[in-house]
């Protein structure tokens, strides 16, 4: 698709994604009015895998890493992976372990007011 869809989440949530992170696809505006907190065994809380994606607002609490951090499997709060034209703005990332926001193989990635 080539039009934007907006996801608005309000409230405080525990995020337990031991197997796979919450993945935000292309052409998505994701707004959090509240807080996401990682629970046990969370490796990556939010993963952006696509183009033209916006993440706005909210607090993302990595809970100081709740699993074992390794070179092959690091602990991240937000991962931007193989994505272009991504904006992350007006977010608060706290209690990260090894990587709060990680950009892997992306271009035109803007981090603003973090």
N, C-alpha and C positions, 0 to 999 in steps of 0.2 A: 504494500500500500504506500501511497505517497502523501497522505494527509496525517495530521497529528491527532492522536487520541490522548485525553487527559485522564490520569488516575489520581484521585484525591483520597487520602487516608487520614482520618482524624482519630486521635486517641493514642494510648500507650500500649505497646505490644511486645511480647517476648517472641523472638525469632529463633526457631529451632530448625536449622537446615543442615543437619549432619550430613545428608547425602548430597544435596545440591542447593545452591543459593537461590534467592529470589532474583530472577533474571528479568531485566527490563529490555524489551525489544526496540527495534527501530521505530522512529516517528512516534515516540511516547514522551509526554510530559508527566513526570511523577512528582507529586507534591505530598509531603508528609507534614501534618499539623499535629505534632506530638513527638513520641519517642519510640524507637526500635531498640531493644536490648537483646544482645546475643545470649543464648543459653548454652548448655553443655555441648561440646563437640562441634561448635560452629566454626568452620574454616573461613568461609566468605559469606558475609551477610547479604550484600547487594552486588549483583554482577550486571554490568552494561555490556551487551554483545549485539551491537547494531549501530546504525548511523542515525544522525539527527535525533538525539535523545537529550532530554533535560531532566535533571534532578534538582528540586527546589525544597528548601525549608526543612525543618525537623532536626531532631537530635538522633544520632546514630551511636549507640554505646556498644563498643566491642567487648565490654566486660573483661578487659585485660587478657583476652585470649583464653579460650576455654578448652583448648586441645593442644597437642604437641606441635610446635612449629618446626618444620624442616625446610631444607632448601627446595625440595621437590613439591612440597605441599605447605606453603606459608599461610599464616593466618592474616586475613585482610578484612577490613570493614567494608570498603567499597572497591570493587575491581572494575576497571574499564579495559575491556579486552577486545583487540582487533576491531576498534570502533572509530568512526570519524564524525566530526561535527557534534561533539558532546559538550554540554554545559552542566557544571555542578556549581550551584550558587546558593548562598544564604543558608548553608547547612552547618551544623556543629557536629564534629566527629570527636568522640571522647573515648578514653580507655582502650585505645588500640594496642595491639601487642607488637607485631613486627612491622605491619604496614597498614596505615590508616586508609589512605587512598593510593591505589596502585594503578598506573597506566601502562598497559602492555600493548605495544604495537598499535598505537592510535595516532591520528593526526587531527589538527584543529580541535584540540581538547582545551576547554577553558574552565579553570577553577577560579571562582570569584567569591569573595567575602566568606571564606571558610573559617 
